């Protein structure tokens, strides 16, 4: 299974939605959550890895930048999320 990394903030409802969606799909235990709420170095790391995107969550599956929750939801609707999670 690919590693799932979610950059999040502790007050972010979309971060919670993303984690819940992945948990419902059976991948909750595979999530590595990086809380950037009070850590400027981790915020910069997220910006660098996401191509400058400042919003959270920023989701990476197996090294592929998925984007935010809405992006992941669109992938799921298009039938492309499950294959990515199983790769």
C-alpha atoms as a printed R data frame, in Angstrom:
   type eleno elety resid chain resno       x      y       z
1  ATOM     1    CA   UNK     A     1   0.000  0.000   0.000
2  ATOM     2    CA   UNK     A     2   1.245  3.486  -0.752
3  ATOM     3    CA   UNK     A     3   2.060  5.916   2.000
4  ATOM     4    CA   UNK     A     4  -0.664  8.519   2.579
5  ATOM     5    CA   UNK     A     5   0.518 11.881   3.894
6  ATOM     6    CA   UNK     A     6  -1.896 14.622   4.898
7  ATOM     7    CA   UNK     A     7  -0.623 18.069   5.849
8  ATOM     8    CA   UNK     A     8  -3.258 19.496   8.162
9  ATOM     9    CA   UNK     A     9  -4.135 22.089  10.776
10 ATOM    10    CA   UNK     A    10  -5.886 21.244  14.017
11 ATOM    11    CA   UNK     A    11  -8.940 23.419  13.284
12 ATOM    12    CA   UNK     A    12  -9.505 22.356   9.655
13 ATOM    13    CA   UNK     A    13 -12.858 20.680   8.870
14 ATOM    14    CA   UNK     A    14 -11.679 19.610   5.397
15 ATOM    15    CA   UNK     A    15  -8.730 17.815   6.976
16 ATOM    16    CA   UNK     A    16 -11.171 15.851   9.112
17 ATOM    17    CA   UNK     A    17 -13.314 15.079   6.055
18 ATOM    18    CA   UNK     A    18 -10.272 13.821   4.145
19 ATOM    19    CA   UNK     A    19  -9.199 11.555   7.008
20 ATOM    20    CA   UNK     A    20 -12.761 10.259   7.423
21 ATOM    21    CA   UNK     A    21 -13.067  9.499   3.713
22 ATOM    22    CA   UNK     A    22  -9.814  7.537   3.706
23 ATOM    23    CA   UNK     A    23 -10.802  5.746   6.915
24 ATOM    24    CA   UNK     A    24 -14.137  4.708   5.374
25 ATOM    25    CA   UNK     A    25 -12.196  3.251   2.455
26 ATOM    26    CA   UNK     A    26 -10.101  1.203   4.899
27 ATOM    27    CA   UNK     A    27  -6.918  3.294   4.827
28 ATOM    28    CA   UNK     A    28  -7.211  5.115   8.156
29 ATOM    29    CA   UNK     A    29  -4.284  3.268   9.713
30 ATOM    30    CA   UNK     A    30  -2.069  4.167   6.745
31 ATOM    31    CA   UNK     A    31  -2.429  7.947   7.150
32 ATOM    32    CA   UNK     A    32   0.606  9.927   8.236
33 ATOM    33    CA   UNK     A    33  -0.769 13.247   9.436
34 ATOM    34    CA   UNK     A    34   1.597 16.208   9.608
35 ATOM    35    CA   UNK     A    35   0.074 19.002  11.685
36 ATOM    36    CA   UNK     A    36   1.480 22.321  10.480
37 ATOM    37    CA   UNK     A    37  -0.670 24.518  12.757
38 ATOM    38    CA   UNK     A    38   2.193 26.044  14.732
39 ATOM    39    CA   UNK     A    39   5.257 24.967  12.757
40 ATOM    40    CA   UNK     A    40   6.619 27.348  10.126
41 ATOM    41    CA   UNK     A    41   9.216 24.832   8.918
42 ATOM    42    CA   UNK     A    42   6.519 22.249   8.198
43 ATOM    43    CA   UNK     A    43   4.378 24.920   6.525
44 ATOM    44    CA   UNK     A    44   7.302 25.702   4.214
45 ATOM    45    CA   UNK     A    45   7.826 21.979   3.563
46 ATOM    46    CA   UNK     A    46   4.166 21.666   2.543
47 ATOM    47    CA   UNK     A    47   4.410 24.718   0.276
48 ATOM    48    CA   UNK     A    48   7.499 23.298  -1.417
49 ATOM    49    CA   UNK     A    49   6.004 19.833  -1.932
50 ATOM    50    CA   UNK     A    50   2.601 21.092  -3.092
51 ATOM    51    CA   UNK     A    51   3.882 23.575  -5.629
52 ATOM    52    CA   UNK     A    52   2.966 26.586  -3.516
53 ATOM    53    CA   UNK     A    53  -0.521 25.592  -2.398
54 ATOM    54    CA   UNK     A    54  -1.235 27.184   0.966
55 ATOM    55    CA   UNK     A    55  -4.526 25.566   1.924
56 ATOM    56    CA   UNK     A    56  -4.940 22.451   4.017
57 ATOM    57    CA   UNK     A    57  -5.267 19.614   3.706
58 ATOM    58    CA   UNK     A    58  -2.616 18.840   1.140
59 ATOM    59    CA   UNK     A    59  -2.765 15.141   0.411
60 ATOM    60    CA   UNK     A    60  -0.054 12.911  -1.029
61 ATOM    61    CA   UNK     A    61  -0.651  9.272  -1.927
62 ATOM    62    CA   UNK     A    62   2.409  7.215  -2.780
63 ATOM    63    CA   UNK     A    63   4.385 10.360  -3.555
64 ATOM    64    CA   UNK     A    64   1.664 11.704  -5.884
65 ATOM    65    CA   UNK     A    65   0.286 15.101  -4.923
66 ATOM    66    CA   UNK     A    66  -3.492 14.712  -4.925
67 ATOM    67    CA   UNK     A    67  -4.276 18.236  -3.721
68 ATOM    68    CA   UNK     A    68  -6.927 19.124  -1.169
69 ATOM    69    CA   UNK     A    69 -10.067 17.372   0.003
70 ATOM    70    CA   UNK     A    70 -12.160 18.564  -2.927
71 ATOM    71    CA   UNK     A    71  -9.484 17.332  -5.352
72 ATOM    72    CA   UNK     A    72  -9.487 13.932  -3.662
73 ATOM    73    CA   UNK     A    73 -13.281 13.848  -3.775
74 ATOM    74    CA   UNK     A    74 -13.205 14.592  -7.523
75 ATOM    75    CA   UNK     A    75 -10.717 11.745  -8.045
76 ATOM    76    CA   UNK     A    76 -13.036  9.436  -6.149
77 ATOM    77    CA   UNK     A    77 -16.061 10.495  -8.212
78 ATOM    78    CA   UNK     A    78 -14.065  9.873 -11.397
79 ATOM    79    CA   UNK     A    79 -13.100  6.393 -10.173
80 ATOM    80    CA   UNK     A    80  -9.401  7.256  -9.987
81 ATOM    81    CA   UNK     A    81  -8.846  7.346  -6.218
82 ATOM    82    CA   UNK     A    82  -9.162  3.636  -5.452
83 ATOM    83    CA   UNK     A    83  -6.591  2.595  -8.086
84 ATOM    84    CA   UNK     A    84  -4.197  5.209  -6.702
85 ATOM    85    CA   UNK     A    85  -4.698  3.884  -3.172
86 ATOM    86    CA   UNK     A    86  -4.087  0.308  -4.331
87 ATOM    87    CA   UNK     A    87  -0.980  1.038  -6.406
